[in-house]
Each structure stands twice: as structure tokens, then as C-alpha cells.
């Protein structure tokens, strides 16, 4: 039961149905007081796509519903004067869209396939503009932030149910998705930042339970990266700046960070030499495993062909930089109906990397879309983050976004599971930090029905 397994190991159907039945029962017992609006429906769907995936493994209904809800939010809001951040996002996304479809036209692939893949970029961009038009009040940002926190608590509980019923494996991430991937890492990271902001940047007492229990989401999905990334995020949040450190935060970081690393290396079988849960603590072994897995260990770098997330990505970046005007560098390689590179018309050796090796997101994007489209979509998402006016908080969010793109799965840009969450968290943080500086009014927030969003309007600044 407690063996670590990948998503390639299928879950027995009866066990899978029992798992989701228990989740539904827990929801019925403890999930109440939801004020239904288009935006709350988006949030609820975001955290419960797993129930739909068991009916349709391709998750098509969720994508269609997401698109419809985001368009409804866009058209139910007010027209507003654009700012630099919104203009930059739009000006980057429009040419990105043209280049995205050009790939399919150039290689004579059906545009229907393109549309199905394009929707994962379309949804978060439309949602980003739509939320601005809602003109949420202080109470509105507070309500939606608390709703996300509540649903994260459920994911923590569901992770415990998963470990007991199914075991540690990449299959299933709470009620969010049917595979782990980078989803568990992303939800834990953004959940930490959002909770910190919702608590007015003061983590104390019972708050620490939530911060630490968030780790159960990626741990239940057998994610190793969280043990290297979470301590960094932990330090960034607790350290206000390098020249004015509160003694309390210094003590917390001094004690908590080594403890998190210690627990992580012993809990994950891949990161300890005994290859078992609660194996011996050997940081040298864990670091060497991470370097080898990423393709940047001395042994892997000595090979003629690159491999691993970082090693392969470095080879791709080098190839594109050397040949920036090749058609593959400009618009990417042929794409099949799944959105992946067409294996029959793509040769990994041309890029100096090993066949079927893992690649970090930036490498995959360069291969599939070319460098102009990759640059444009990164600019679009980065510029969204700049609606957060607090520089320190904005830099933390940019760090999460760029770390995921450069070194991990890139799900904050390339997956609806996480890109929607990123947009939601950016808007809530932007609203909460503006409130802290007096830029938002304290007018009452009306939890509107799906047809009465105009009641949520307040005057901003």
C-alpha cells in the first residue's frame, strides 16, 4: 500500500471509485456556505476536475466549462481603462496566438487540434481580464481567498485518504487531477503564498500546521522537487530583507528549514540510500540523485547526448541560440493531436539530446512553439504578475513562475490545472496588497448570483 509508484501503475477501478466516493462524502459533511457566482464556480471546478476526469480521461468537459465561465465573467464585468500590465499582456498574447496557429498551418495539421490545445492558454488570459472587470471590493477578495484556502484544506484531507486507500503514487492529486506531475508542488507553493497574504503576512500558532500540511499534497503524489523548492520559498517569505531581519524569523528559518529538508530526504525513498520510507538521512546522496535525475551530474554531462530536465533543456536552448532562424526555431516542430511533438517527424539527436528524456518546460516550449511564441507567452504571464504592486510579493510570485518554467513542469503556463490558479492568486494578492496601502475601498461585498455580478462594483483608487 505504501509503495511509491508512478502514474504508469494503474489504480484498480473499484479502488478509484471508492476513493472519489469518500471524497464526495467528506464534501457533503463539511463544505457549506458557498456564495455562487461565476468566479466561485471557476474555483470549485478548478479543485474538483478529478470527478469529471473519471468520466472523461481527456477532461474535455472541464475545459469547455472553464471557457464558458471565463467568457461569462469577461462579459459580465465593467469596461475599464487599460493599464500598462493589461496592455502588455494583451499585446504579447495576440501575436502569440497567431504564431501558435501558424505552426499547425505550416505543417498542414488540422486547426481543430490547434484549437483544443490553444484553449489552455486562452482560458487564463480571458479570466485575467474578466476578474478586473468585476471590480471586486475588499470583502470580495477576502471571500475568494478564503474559499481557495478552504478547498486547499480539503486537498490536504484528501491526500491523507489517498495515502491510506491508494498509497504514495503519482496517480491522483486530491480531487484536482488524475496525475501528480507538478500540480502538487504548484498548489502547495501558491497555497503558502496566498495563506501568508491572507494572514496579513503573519504566520504564527496554528498557521504553521497549514503551511506544513500543504506538503502532504505533493508528498502523496511522490514529488521530490518540493523538498528542494519549498525550503527556498519558506526562506523568501519569512525573510523580510537582508538588512532588517526579525530575530523570531531568523530562529524559525534556522530551525524549520533543516527540519523540512531532513524530513523530506527521509520520507521519499528516491532521496535516501535505503530506498524506503524513513530511510537513513544522507544529504550527499539526495543532492547527487537530484543532479543525476536533472541531467547535470558529472556522469550525465560526460555523455554525448544530453538527458534529464535541465541537461536536455540546456541542449535545446543552445541549439535554438545557434540556429535562431531555422523554421523549427521560429515556429516549432510539427505537433500531433495531443499537443506533443510528432515523434515520427522529430529527431531528438538534432538538438543534441537523448530520445525520450525528460525536459523542463522551457525546453518543451521551444521545441513545440519556437522561441518567438515562447518568449511572448512568458511575457504575457509575467506581465500579469505585475498587477501586484508590492515589489517583494511580486518578486516571490515571479520566482515561482520562472522556476517552474526553467527547471520544472511549467504548469503555471501550460496547464489549465495550474494557470487558472495562478491568475486567481495573482488577482487576490494584488487586491489584498492594494487594500493594505489604501487603494481599495471597504464597501460591502455582495455575494452575487451568476446573473448579478454588477452588484459587486466599487470605485478603485
C-alpha positions as CSV (number, residue, x, y, z in Angstrom):
1,X,0.0,0.0,0.0
2,X,2.8,2.5,0.9
3,X,5.0,1.7,-2.0
4,X,5.9,4.7,-4.2
5,X,4.6,4.3,-7.7
6,X,4.3,6.4,-10.8
7,X,1.3,7.2,-12.9
8,X,2.1,4.3,-15.2
9,X,0.8,1.9,-12.5
10,X,-2.9,1.9,-12.9
11,X,-5.3,2.0,-9.9
12,X,-8.0,-0.7,-9.7
13,X,-11.3,0.7,-10.8
14,X,-13.2,-0.3,-7.6
15,X,-10.5,1.4,-5.5
16,X,-10.7,4.5,-7.7
17,X,-14.4,4.8,-7.4
18,X,-14.3,4.2,-3.6
19,X,-11.7,7.0,-3.3
20,X,-13.9,9.5,-5.1
21,X,-17.0,8.3,-3.2
22,X,-15.2,9.1,0.1
23,X,-14.2,12.5,-1.2
24,X,-17.7,13.3,-2.1
25,X,-19.0,12.2,1.3
26,X,-16.4,14.4,3.1
27,X,-17.5,17.4,0.9
28,X,-21.1,16.9,1.8
29,X,-20.3,16.8,5.5
30,X,-18.0,19.8,5.8
31,X,-18.3,22.0,2.7
32,X,-21.0,24.6,3.2
33,X,-21.7,28.3,2.8
34,X,-20.6,28.8,-0.8
35,X,-21.9,32.0,-2.4
36,X,-22.4,31.0,-6.0
37,X,-21.1,33.3,-8.7
38,X,-19.3,32.7,-12.0
39,X,-16.0,33.1,-10.2
40,X,-16.8,30.8,-7.3
41,X,-17.9,28.2,-9.9
42,X,-14.5,28.5,-11.6
43,X,-12.7,28.0,-8.3
44,X,-14.9,25.0,-7.3
45,X,-14.4,23.4,-10.8
46,X,-10.6,24.0,-10.5
47,X,-10.4,22.0,-7.3
48,X,-12.7,19.2,-8.5
49,X,-11.8,18.3,-12.0
50,X,-10.9,14.8,-10.8
51,X,-14.6,13.9,-10.5
52,X,-15.0,14.8,-14.2
53,X,-11.8,13.0,-15.3
54,X,-13.0,9.7,-14.1
55,X,-15.8,10.1,-16.6
56,X,-13.7,11.5,-19.4
57,X,-9.9,10.9,-19.1
58,X,-9.2,13.8,-21.6
59,X,-11.0,16.2,-19.3
60,X,-12.9,17.8,-22.2
61,X,-16.0,18.8,-20.2
62,X,-13.9,20.8,-17.7
63,X,-12.1,22.7,-20.5
64,X,-15.4,23.6,-22.1
65,X,-17.0,24.7,-18.8
66,X,-13.9,26.7,-17.9
67,X,-14.0,28.5,-21.2
68,X,-17.7,29.3,-20.9
69,X,-17.4,30.6,-17.3
70,X,-14.4,32.7,-18.1
71,X,-16.2,34.3,-21.1
72,X,-19.2,34.9,-18.9
73,X,-17.1,36.6,-16.3
74,X,-15.5,38.8,-19.1
75,X,-18.8,39.9,-20.5
76,X,-20.5,40.4,-17.1
77,X,-17.9,42.9,-15.9
78,X,-17.4,46.6,-16.5
79,X,-15.4,48.1,-19.3
80,X,-12.3,49.8,-17.8
81,X,-9.3,51.8,-18.9
82,X,-6.4,49.6,-19.6
83,X,-3.2,49.8,-17.6
84,X,0.4,49.0,-18.7
85,X,0.2,45.5,-17.2
86,X,-3.1,44.6,-19.0
87,X,-1.9,46.2,-22.3
88,X,1.4,44.3,-22.2
89,X,-0.4,41.0,-21.5
90,X,-2.8,41.6,-24.5
91,X,-0.1,42.8,-26.9
92,X,2.0,39.7,-26.1
93,X,-0.9,37.3,-26.2
94,X,-2.3,38.3,-29.6
95,X,0.9,37.7,-31.7
96,X,1.5,34.5,-29.6
97,X,-1.9,33.3,-30.8
98,X,-1.1,33.9,-34.4
99,X,2.3,32.1,-34.1
100,X,0.6,29.2,-32.2
101,X,-1.8,28.5,-35.1
102,X,0.8,29.2,-37.7
103,X,2.6,26.0,-36.6
104,X,-0.4,23.9,-37.4
105,X,-1.0,25.7,-40.7
106,X,2.7,25.4,-41.7
107,X,2.8,21.7,-41.1
108,X,-0.7,21.1,-42.6
109,X,-2.2,19.9,-39.3
110,X,-6.0,20.3,-38.6
111,X,-6.9,23.6,-36.9
112,X,-9.3,21.7,-34.7
113,X,-6.4,20.1,-33.0
114,X,-4.8,23.5,-32.6
115,X,-8.0,24.9,-31.0
116,X,-8.2,22.1,-28.5
117,X,-4.6,22.8,-27.4
118,X,-4.9,26.6,-27.6
119,X,-7.8,26.7,-25.1
120,X,-5.4,26.0,-22.2
121,X,-3.7,29.4,-22.9
122,X,-7.0,31.2,-23.8
123,X,-8.7,30.4,-20.5
124,X,-6.3,32.0,-18.0
125,X,-5.9,35.1,-20.2
126,X,-9.6,35.7,-20.5
127,X,-10.0,35.0,-16.8
128,X,-7.3,37.6,-16.0
129,X,-9.1,40.3,-17.9
130,X,-12.5,39.2,-16.7
131,X,-11.7,39.4,-13.0
132,X,-10.5,43.0,-13.5
133,X,-13.9,43.9,-14.9
134,X,-15.7,42.6,-11.8
135,X,-14.2,45.4,-9.7
136,X,-14.2,43.3,-6.6
137,X,-14.3,45.0,-3.2
138,X,-12.1,44.2,-0.2
139,X,-14.7,41.7,1.0
140,X,-14.8,40.1,-2.4
141,X,-11.0,39.5,-2.4
142,X,-11.3,38.2,1.1
143,X,-14.1,35.8,0.3
144,X,-12.5,34.2,-2.7
145,X,-9.1,34.0,-1.0
146,X,-10.8,32.1,1.9
147,X,-12.6,29.9,-0.5
148,X,-9.4,28.8,-2.1
149,X,-7.8,28.2,1.4
150,X,-10.8,26.1,2.4
151,X,-10.5,24.0,-0.7
152,X,-6.8,23.5,-0.1
153,X,-7.7,22.2,3.4
154,X,-9.8,19.6,1.6
155,X,-6.9,18.7,-0.6
156,X,-4.8,18.0,2.5
157,X,-7.5,15.8,3.9
158,X,-8.0,14.0,0.5
159,X,-4.2,13.4,0.4
160,X,-4.4,11.6,3.7
161,X,-7.3,9.5,2.3
162,X,-5.2,8.8,-0.8
163,X,-2.2,7.6,1.2
164,X,-4.4,5.3,3.3
165,X,-6.5,3.9,0.4
166,X,-4.2,4.0,-2.6
167,X,-0.7,4.7,-1.3
168,X,2.1,7.0,-2.4
169,X,1.9,7.4,-6.2
170,X,1.7,10.0,-8.9
171,X,-1.8,8.9,-9.8
172,X,-4.5,11.3,-8.4
173,X,-3.9,14.7,-6.8
174,X,-6.7,15.1,-4.3
175,X,-9.8,15.9,-6.2
176,X,-7.9,18.1,-8.7
177,X,-6.4,15.8,-11.2
178,X,-5.7,12.2,-12.2
179,X,-1.9,12.5,-12.1
180,X,0.6,14.2,-9.8
181,X,3.0,15.9,-12.2
182,X,3.9,19.3,-11.0
183,X,0.4,20.0,-9.8
184,X,1.0,19.1,-6.1
185,X,4.1,21.2,-6.0
186,X,2.3,24.2,-7.6
187,X,-0.7,24.1,-5.4
188,X,1.4,23.8,-2.2
189,X,3.6,26.7,-3.2
190,X,0.8,29.1,-4.3
191,X,-1.2,28.0,-1.3
192,X,1.6,29.0,1.0
193,X,2.0,32.5,-0.5
194,X,-1.8,33.1,-0.6
195,X,-2.2,32.0,3.0
196,X,0.7,34.3,4.0
197,X,-1.1,37.2,2.4
198,X,-4.5,36.4,3.7
199,X,-2.9,36.3,7.2
200,X,-1.5,39.8,6.7
201,X,2.0,38.3,6.3
202,X,2.0,36.9,9.9
203,X,2.4,33.2,10.2
204,X,2.0,32.0,13.8
205,X,0.5,29.4,16.0
206,X,-2.0,27.1,14.2
207,X,-1.0,28.7,10.9
208,X,2.2,26.6,10.9
209,X,0.1,23.5,10.7
210,X,-1.5,24.6,7.4
211,X,1.9,25.6,6.0
212,X,3.5,22.3,6.8
213,X,0.4,20.1,6.0
214,X,0.3,21.6,2.5
215,X,3.4,19.4,1.9
216,X,1.1,16.4,2.0
217,X,-0.4,17.3,-1.4
218,X,2.9,16.8,-3.3
219,X,4.2,14.1,-0.9
220,X,1.2,11.9,-1.6
221,X,1.9,12.3,-5.3
222,X,5.6,11.2,-4.8
223,X,7.0,14.6,-5.8
224,X,10.7,15.1,-4.9
225,X,11.1,18.6,-6.1
226,X,9.1,20.0,-3.3
227,X,11.8,19.2,-0.8
228,X,14.3,21.3,-2.6
229,X,11.9,24.2,-3.6
230,X,9.7,24.6,-0.5
231,X,12.6,25.5,1.8
232,X,13.7,28.2,-0.6
233,X,10.1,29.6,-0.8
234,X,10.0,29.3,3.0
235,X,13.0,31.5,3.4
236,X,11.9,34.1,0.8
237,X,8.6,34.5,2.7
238,X,10.0,34.7,6.2
239,X,12.9,36.9,5.5
240,X,11.7,40.4,5.0
241,X,15.0,41.7,3.7
242,X,18.7,41.0,4.3
243,X,19.5,44.1,6.4
244,X,16.5,44.1,8.7
245,X,15.7,40.6,10.0
246,X,13.4,39.9,12.9
247,X,15.0,37.6,15.4
248,X,11.9,35.4,15.5
249,X,12.0,34.8,11.8
250,X,15.7,34.1,11.9
251,X,15.1,31.5,14.6
252,X,12.2,29.9,12.7
253,X,14.2,29.7,9.5
254,X,17.3,28.3,11.3
255,X,15.2,25.5,12.9
256,X,12.4,24.9,10.3
257,X,14.4,24.7,7.1
258,X,16.8,22.0,8.2
259,X,13.9,20.1,9.7
260,X,11.9,20.2,6.4
261,X,14.9,19.0,4.4
262,X,15.6,16.3,7.0
263,X,12.0,15.0,6.9
264,X,11.9,15.2,3.1
265,X,15.0,13.3,2.4
266,X,14.0,10.5,4.8
267,X,10.3,10.3,3.7
268,X,11.0,10.0,0.0
269,X,12.6,6.6,-1.0
270,X,14.3,8.2,-4.0
271,X,16.2,10.6,-1.8
272,X,17.8,8.2,0.7
273,X,20.2,5.4,0.1
274,X,17.9,2.8,1.8
275,X,15.3,3.4,-0.9
276,X,12.4,3.3,1.6
277,X,10.1,5.5,3.6
278,X,12.1,6.8,6.6
279,X,15.4,5.7,5.3
280,X,18.7,7.0,6.5
281,X,19.5,10.7,6.1
282,X,22.2,11.3,3.6
283,X,22.1,14.8,2.0
284,X,25.0,14.0,-0.3
285,X,23.1,11.1,-1.8
286,X,19.9,13.2,-2.2
287,X,21.8,16.0,-3.9
288,X,23.6,13.6,-6.2
289,X,20.3,11.9,-7.1
290,X,18.7,15.3,-7.9
291,X,21.7,16.3,-10.1
292,X,21.7,12.9,-11.9
293,X,17.9,13.0,-12.4
294,X,18.1,16.5,-13.8
295,X,20.9,15.5,-16.2
296,X,23.6,17.8,-14.8
297,X,25.7,15.4,-12.7
298,X,29.3,14.8,-13.8
299,X,28.3,11.4,-15.2
300,X,25.4,12.6,-17.2
301,X,27.3,15.6,-18.6
302,X,30.1,13.4,-19.8
303,X,27.7,11.7,-22.3
304,X,27.5,12.8,-25.9
305,X,23.7,13.3,-25.8
306,X,22.1,15.4,-23.1
307,X,19.4,14.0,-20.8
308,X,17.3,15.0,-17.8
309,X,15.1,18.1,-17.3
310,X,18.0,20.6,-17.1
311,X,20.5,18.8,-19.3
312,X,18.1,18.4,-22.2
313,X,16.7,22.0,-21.8
314,X,20.3,23.4,-21.9
315,X,20.9,21.5,-25.2
316,X,17.7,22.8,-26.7
317,X,18.5,26.4,-25.7
318,X,21.9,26.1,-27.1
319,X,20.6,24.7,-30.4
320,X,18.0,27.5,-30.8
321,X,20.5,30.2,-29.9
322,X,22.9,28.8,-32.5
323,X,20.1,28.5,-35.2
324,X,17.6,31.2,-34.4
325,X,16.2,31.5,-37.9
326,X,15.6,27.8,-38.7
327,X,11.9,27.1,-39.2
328,X,11.9,24.8,-36.2
329,X,13.4,27.6,-34.0
330,X,10.9,30.2,-35.3
331,X,7.6,28.3,-35.2
332,X,8.5,24.9,-33.6
333,X,8.2,21.4,-34.8
334,X,5.1,19.5,-36.1
335,X,2.6,18.9,-33.3
336,X,0.2,15.9,-33.0
337,X,-3.3,15.9,-31.7
338,X,-2.1,15.6,-28.0
339,X,-0.2,18.8,-28.3
340,X,3.2,17.0,-28.1
341,X,5.9,16.9,-30.8
342,X,5.1,14.5,-33.6
343,X,7.5,11.7,-32.9
344,X,7.5,10.5,-36.5
345,X,8.8,13.8,-37.7
346,X,11.1,14.9,-34.8
347,X,14.6,13.7,-34.1
348,X,15.9,14.5,-30.6
349,X,19.5,13.9,-31.7
350,X,19.3,17.0,-33.9
351,X,19.1,19.0,-30.7
352,X,21.9,17.1,-29.0
353,X,19.7,15.2,-26.6
354,X,18.8,11.6,-25.9
355,X,15.5,10.2,-27.1
356,X,12.5,10.1,-24.7
357,X,14.4,12.0,-22.0
358,X,12.7,14.3,-19.5
359,X,12.8,18.0,-20.5
360,X,12.0,21.1,-18.3
361,X,9.1,23.2,-19.6
362,X,11.2,25.9,-21.3
363,X,12.8,23.2,-23.5
364,X,9.5,21.7,-24.4
365,X,8.0,25.0,-25.3
366,X,11.0,25.9,-27.5
367,X,10.6,22.6,-29.4
368,X,6.9,22.8,-29.8
369,X,6.3,26.5,-30.4
370,X,9.6,28.1,-31.3
371,X,11.4,30.9,-29.4
372,X,9.2,33.9,-30.5
373,X,5.9,32.3,-29.3
374,X,7.7,31.0,-26.1
375,X,9.0,34.5,-25.3
376,X,5.6,36.1,-26.0
377,X,3.6,33.7,-23.7
378,X,6.2,34.1,-20.9
379,X,5.9,37.9,-21.2
380,X,2.1,37.6,-21.1
381,X,2.2,35.7,-17.8
382,X,5.0,37.7,-16.3
383,X,3.2,41.0,-17.1
384,X,0.0,39.6,-15.4
385,X,2.1,39.3,-12.2
386,X,3.0,43.0,-12.3
387,X,-0.5,44.0,-11.2
388,X,0.8,43.1,-7.8
389,X,2.3,46.5,-6.7
390,X,4.1,45.2,-3.7
391,X,7.6,44.5,-5.2
392,X,8.6,41.9,-2.7
393,X,5.4,39.8,-3.1
394,X,5.5,40.3,-6.8
395,X,9.1,39.0,-7.0
396,X,8.2,35.9,-5.0
397,X,5.4,35.1,-7.4
398,X,7.7,35.7,-10.4
399,X,10.3,33.4,-8.8
400,X,7.7,30.7,-8.6
401,X,6.5,31.2,-12.2
402,X,10.1,31.3,-13.7
403,X,11.4,28.5,-11.5
404,X,8.6,26.3,-12.8
405,X,9.3,27.3,-16.4
406,X,13.0,27.0,-16.4
407,X,13.5,23.9,-14.1
408,X,10.2,22.0,-13.8
409,X,7.0,21.3,-15.5
410,X,5.9,24.8,-16.5
411,X,2.3,24.0,-15.4
412,X,1.6,27.6,-14.4
413,X,1.7,28.5,-18.1
414,X,1.0,25.2,-19.9
415,X,-1.8,23.6,-17.8
416,X,-5.3,24.7,-17.0
417,X,-4.9,22.9,-13.7
418,X,-2.4,25.5,-12.5
419,X,-2.6,28.5,-14.8
420,X,-6.1,29.3,-13.6
421,X,-5.0,29.0,-10.0
422,X,-2.0,31.3,-10.8
423,X,-4.3,34.0,-12.2
424,X,-6.7,33.7,-9.3
425,X,-3.9,34.0,-6.7
426,X,-2.3,37.0,-8.5
427,X,-5.6,38.9,-8.5
428,X,-6.4,38.1,-4.9
429,X,-2.8,39.1,-3.8
430,X,-3.0,42.3,-5.9
431,X,-6.3,43.2,-4.3
432,X,-5.2,42.4,-0.8
433,X,-1.9,44.3,-1.1
434,X,-3.7,47.3,-2.6
435,X,-6.1,47.2,0.3
436,X,-3.1,47.3,2.7
437,X,-2.0,50.6,1.0
438,X,-5.5,52.1,1.0
439,X,-6.1,51.8,-2.8
440,X,-9.3,49.7,-2.4
441,X,-12.4,50.9,-0.6
442,X,-14.1,49.0,2.2
443,X,-17.5,49.0,0.6
444,X,-19.7,45.9,1.3
445,X,-19.2,42.9,-1.0
446,X,-22.4,41.3,-2.3
447,X,-22.1,37.6,-3.0
448,X,-23.9,37.8,-6.3
449,X,-25.8,35.2,-8.1
450,X,-24.4,34.1,-11.5
451,X,-26.5,36.8,-13.1
452,X,-25.8,39.8,-10.8
453,X,-22.1,40.4,-10.9
454,X,-22.7,44.1,-11.4
455,X,-23.7,44.4,-7.7
456,X,-20.0,43.7,-6.7
457,X,-18.8,47.1,-8.1
458,X,-16.7,49.5,-6.1
459,X,-14.6,52.5,-7.1
460,X,-10.9,51.7,-7.3
461,X,-8.5,54.4,-6.4
